[in-house]
């Protein structure tokens, strides 16, 4: 669900900067070692995130693989005190095509995410519940999106350690 406040954006920016600068271990509380997921918390009021970078990225235009410049590509789940469940989000690293959606495939389940700028969210809180349940059971998540310049991107994330990271992020915010 599209619910990113200025506070949320600033907290997310802090997470992105830490990841980009390789500072994640210094600011993260890792829920499980040797997994693809890290846990961060920040702010007043507090917000907590389970965050992962893709294990594979493929960019294509007109059916051919191309090299493109993208900022940080992240799949994350946000938790806030008093909020039931988490909010699934995706930072694609570029502005999405206006009016487009991001397709999220977790094993054999497919979901659509709404976009705004460089970010995508589950369409509804009910979709968040379904997405999070699928991610807990799944092995990997693949997100396919289209940029404003016509590039199709396909980012694949490991879900190894996802459940442990979400348990930690949720407990840090409640």
PyMOL commands that set and color helices and strands:
alter all, ss='L'
color gray80, all
select helices_A, chain A and resi 6-20+24-27+125-137+162-173
alter helices_A, ss='H'
color red, helices_A
select strands_A, chain A and resi 38-42+47-53+56-61+64-65+74-80+87-91+101-106+109-116+119-122+140-146+152-158
alter strands_A, ss='S'
color yellow, strands_A
deselect
rebuild
show_as cartoon
